[in-house]
């Protein structure tokens, strides 16, 4: 299972653009149901992110992306572990909120010449369309994962009945 989740993390991270990480976040959420140790999942996330950073390039703001994963994963393991679409959608909402706030802070720190409260708020305001798109596409990928797992379970049950 660990190898499968790691491969899904790699594929979801490398197959999308540098900006669209919604398949990656969805895979993290789904992976948290199947990987018992949050530390194993964090290691797999860091491996996939590092390989992606080597492919797409690293920026100083990438540190904040890693920090967001280190905040998201423990929270995923604190919440209910029942595998359901509703639980996954709820996890997607708060994972995206955490990612949005931490990564935008990193963007503010890394790419501004001047630091002030108005510039800080403008940075977050400019990131709102990105945050909304990230959330909606993460929810879409959560639906896809659940649909694929439901189809897989149905086919497995029907093959056992034959």
Secondary structure as UniProt FT lines:
FT   HELIX           2..15
FT   HELIX           22..34
FT   HELIX           38..56
FT   TURN            60..61
FT   HELIX           62..78
FT   HELIX           85..111
FT   HELIX           117..161
//
